């Protein structure tokens, strides 16, 4: 029978109910393998019957660990982060850790506020997809014993572990695919400047052009917010400016591709007949849209898993050398690039 609502069950109550010592109850709670299975089951039964709940704050003060980690992402509306969160959460659960999630909306002040909050909550570590701006404060946080792992955007220069994708290779593969389909005027809508992800994907774009002796034209670059509206605005800029119109667009993330499709509709253009589209990031509904979207798929679940594993490795060995892991993305060819249209055309 559980204790009355006005008195919280204590570890002493559990010990008395199970007819064991307080030390034995503590050993069972903390997973001590030296307690016999029979005794452990008796203690667990008493815990369940009495409704005993551990005081997490007291436990954290005693063990110097809260069994909690934080995950800060830059845009919760971006499907890219959905599988990452699941990957982190699954590994955290395997280690019997809780996860606190924060969303910054690409706002550095919100990011810093979440980091301070997690430090005040005695979180054991943090995984973060940083915003723009200086992140020296994170280095200071690391020096104050908050282990860190960065995802999506590199902080390796600060000595912080990182799990990323090979953005340069992914972008280059996407643009070279468009070149192979016959395109020479390929525009790109980049995300926010000052973020390593944007800079690396732009590098891949330029490498693809250079490898095929296509001159780089700054007029084919549009910078926009990394959301649907940004993709639409960037595409409108490239498709309505004076001069020869691009025949294909490479968008820096999946949300921006949706915006580009909206721009084409407003301009009375068809994809891929008039303008071919390829986007970085794949998501579940990319294959059900019309046209189906050609994308660069990132191993998002694996990013989350690896980042969490890196963090737990860091918790076990805090003085280990920083590591950076680059995972390989994959080009998923569907309709929006025009490859299937070209394949289905009858021979001339």
Protein Blocks (a to p, Z undefined) as FASTA:
>chain_A
ZZdfkbccdfklmmmmnopafklmmmmmnopakbcfklmmmmmmmmmmnopacdfklmmm
mnopahiacdddfblklmklmmmmmmmmmmmmmnopacddddeklpaklmmmmmmmmmmn
opabdcddddedjfklmmmmmmnopacddehiacklnopacddddfklmmmmmmmmmmmn
opabdcdddddehiaklmmmmmmmmmmmmmnopacdfklpccddfbfklmmmmmmmmmmg
gcjddfbdcdfbfklmmmmmmmmmmnopacfklpccddehidfklmmcccddddddddfk
lmmmmmmmmmmmmmmmmmbccddddddddddddfknommmmmmpccZZ
